[in-house]
Amino acid sequence: MITSYALAASHLIAFRKSVAYDVLMRLPILTWSIGLAIVSVVEFAHYRQTADPNTQGFVYALNIAMRISMIAYLVILGATVAVRKPPLRRACGAEPRITALCGSFLITAIVLFPLRDLSLPLGCLSTSLVIFGDFIATIVLVQLRGSFSIMAEARQLITSGTYRIVRHPLYLAEEFATIGGVIQHLSIWTSMLLLVQIICQVRRMTNEEAILMDTFSEYQTYKRNTARIIPGLY
């Protein structure tokens, strides 16, 4: 019995290092990004057919820009996952995986809560945050190319572009968009979701930094000289 368990464990370890496993791990995020992109395109077409740009003016332009930025982000996210390199090293244990999944997808539950009627200034702020976050996230994904991952994995150390400013520009960009989305569904419950998501993201950064430090000797110097997420503060 012990031999059978050891053999099964050995096969599992070998499978996790295989190309097939890496391809399999791409499917959930590929399905998610492509599916959301299709839904976003359909919703964008519906909005253009039903909204009147002559009466909504600036708000109409903001909403168009927000939808285009979201579609661009999702398309590039899917493309990045499709072409990414196999990881050199992965974090061990369940916690880094659970934290990464919660940090990435927990906040999407805000769509289950009702939309608020926002004032024009607050609506513009919310939409602008989403546009800005999606725009910067798209730029970061292009810079990451084949190094993007959801889980705490090491593929290639990127220190140029936005990574010269902070160590986790993608998380910072996504947080801008997330806060913009939460404003549209603001309540005590969505605020709690946002807090839990931020806690998960901070822990996720710690897990990623640990695996990058174990993989790339130069990461220690990069970490010492570059802010984590807020230049000059954190």
C-alpha positions in Angstrom: 0.0 0.0 0.0 2.8 2.4 0.9 4.6 1.5 -2.3 1.4 2.3 -4.3 1.0 5.7 -2.6 4.7 6.5 -3.2 4.3 5.5 -6.9 1.2 7.6 -7.3 2.9 10.6 -5.7 5.9 10.1 -8.0 3.6 10.1 -11.0 1.8 13.2 -9.8 5.1 15.1 -9.3 6.2 14.0 -12.8 2.9 15.1 -14.3 3.1 18.5 -12.6 6.4 19.1 -14.3 5.1 18.0 -17.8 4.0 20.2 -20.7 0.6 18.7 -20.5 0.1 19.9 -17.0 1.2 23.4 -18.0 -1.2 23.5 -20.9 -4.0 22.2 -18.6 -3.4 25.0 -16.1 -3.8 27.6 -18.9 -7.4 26.5 -19.7 -9.3 28.0 -16.8 -7.9 31.5 -17.2 -8.1 31.2 -21.0 -11.8 30.2 -20.8 -12.5 33.0 -18.2 -10.8 35.7 -20.2 -12.2 34.7 -23.6 -15.7 34.2 -22.2 -15.7 37.6 -20.5 -14.3 39.2 -23.6 -17.2 37.8 -25.7 -19.7 39.0 -23.1 -18.1 42.4 -23.0 -18.2 42.7 -26.8 -21.9 41.8 -26.9 -22.6 44.3 -24.1 -20.6 47.0 -25.8 -22.6 46.5 -29.0 -25.8 46.7 -27.0 -24.7 49.8 -25.3 -23.9 51.6 -28.6 -27.3 50.6 -30.0 -29.3 51.8 -27.0 -27.4 54.8 -25.6 -27.8 58.3 -27.0 -24.4 60.1 -27.3 -26.2 63.4 -27.9 -27.9 63.4 -24.5 -25.3 61.7 -22.4 -22.3 63.5 -23.8 -19.2 63.1 -21.6 -20.6 60.2 -19.7 -21.2 58.3 -23.0 -17.6 58.9 -24.0 -16.4 57.6 -20.7 -18.5 54.5 -20.9 -17.3 53.7 -24.4 -13.7 54.1 -23.3 -14.3 51.9 -20.2 -15.8 49.1 -22.4 -13.0 49.3 -24.9 -10.3 49.2 -22.3 -11.9 46.2 -20.6 -12.1 44.3 -23.9 -8.5 45.1 -24.7 -7.4 44.0 -21.3 -9.2 40.6 -21.6 -8.0 39.9 -25.1 -4.3 40.6 -24.2 -4.7 38.6 -20.9 -5.9 35.6 -22.9 -3.1 36.0 -25.5 -0.5 36.3 -22.7 -1.7 33.1 -21.0 -1.7 31.3 -24.4 2.0 32.1 -25.2 3.5 32.1 -21.7 6.5 30.0 -20.9 6.5 27.0 -18.6 7.5 28.0 -15.0 11.0 27.4 -13.7 9.6 27.0 -10.2 6.3 26.9 -8.4 5.3 27.7 -4.8 4.5 24.6 -2.8 1.4 24.0 -0.7 -2.3 24.9 -1.0 -2.1 28.4 0.6 -0.3 30.2 -2.3 -2.9 28.7 -4.7 -5.9 29.6 -2.6 -4.6 33.1 -2.0 -3.9 33.7 -5.7 -7.4 32.5 -6.7 -9.1 34.6 -4.1 -7.0 37.6 -5.0 -7.8 37.2 -8.7 -11.5 36.2 -8.7 -13.1 36.9 -5.3 -13.9 40.5 -6.2 -15.9 39.4 -9.2 -18.7 38.6 -6.7 -19.5 42.3 -6.5 -21.7 41.8 -9.6 -24.1 39.9 -7.4 -24.8 43.1 -5.5 -27.1 45.9 -6.8 -25.7 48.8 -8.7 -25.9 52.2 -6.9 -27.3 55.4 -8.3 -24.2 57.5 -8.4 -23.9 61.3 -8.7 -22.3 62.5 -11.9 -18.9 63.3 -10.2 -18.8 59.9 -8.4 -19.9 58.1 -11.5 -17.1 59.8 -13.5 -14.6 58.9 -10.8 -15.6 55.3 -10.8 -15.5 55.0 -14.6 -12.2 56.8 -14.7 -10.6 54.4 -12.2 -11.7 51.4 -14.2 -10.4 52.9 -17.5 -7.1 53.9 -15.9 -6.6 50.5 -14.2 -7.5 48.5 -17.3 -5.2 50.7 -19.5 -2.2 50.3 -17.2 -2.9 46.6 -16.7 -2.9 46.1 -20.5 0.5 47.9 -20.8 1.9 45.7 -18.0 0.6 42.5 -19.6 2.3 43.4 -22.9 5.6 44.0 -20.9 5.2 40.7 -19.2 4.6 38.7 -22.4 5.3 35.1 -21.6 6.0 35.7 -17.9 2.5 36.2 -16.7 1.0 33.9 -14.1 -1.9 33.7 -11.7 -0.2 31.4 -9.2 3.1 32.1 -7.4 5.4 30.9 -10.1 8.8 32.0 -11.5 9.2 32.2 -15.3 11.4 35.2 -16.1 12.5 38.2 -14.0 11.1 41.4 -15.5 12.6 44.7 -14.1 12.1 47.1 -17.1 9.2 49.2 -18.1 6.6 49.7 -15.3 8.6 47.2 -13.2 11.3 49.8 -12.8 8.8 51.9 -10.8 7.2 49.2 -8.6 7.6 45.5 -8.2 3.9 44.7 -8.7 2.5 47.2 -11.2 -0.2 44.8 -12.4 -1.7 44.4 -9.0 -1.6 48.2 -8.5 -3.4 48.7 -11.9 -6.0 46.0 -11.1 -6.7 47.6 -7.8 -7.5 50.9 -9.4 -10.0 49.1 -11.6 -11.3 47.1 -8.7 -12.0 50.1 -6.6 -13.8 51.7 -9.5 -16.0 48.7 -9.8 -16.7 48.5 -6.1 -17.8 52.2 -6.1 -20.6 51.2 -8.5 -21.8 48.5 -6.2 -20.8 50.2 -2.9 -22.2 48.6 0.3 -20.8 47.3 3.6 -20.6 43.8 2.0 -18.7 44.9 -1.1 -16.4 46.9 1.1 -15.7 43.8 3.1 -15.1 41.9 -0.2 -12.6 44.6 -1.2 -10.8 44.4 2.1 -10.5 40.6 1.9 -9.3 40.9 -1.7 -6.6 43.4 -0.7 -5.4 41.1 2.1 -5.2 38.2 -0.4 -3.3 40.4 -2.9 -0.7 41.5 -0.2 -0.2 37.8 0.8 0.0 36.9 -2.9 2.8 39.4 -3.4 4.7 37.9 -0.5 4.4 34.4 -2.0 5.5 35.6 -5.4 8.5 37.4 -4.0 9.6 34.4 -2.1 9.6 32.1 -5.2 11.3 34.8 -7.3 14.0 35.3 -4.7 14.6 31.5 -4.6 14.8 31.4 -8.4 16.7 34.6 -9.4 19.8 35.7 -7.4 19.4 39.3 -8.6 15.9 39.6 -7.2 17.2 40.6 -3.8 18.9 43.7 -5.2 15.9 44.5 -7.3 13.6 44.2 -4.2 15.9 46.4 -2.1 15.9 49.2 -4.7 12.3 49.1 -5.9 9.1 49.9 -4.0 6.6 47.0 -3.7 3.5 48.9 -4.9 3.6 52.6 -3.9 6.8 54.5 -4.8 8.4 56.1 -1.7 5.8 54.6 0.7 5.5 50.8 0.4 
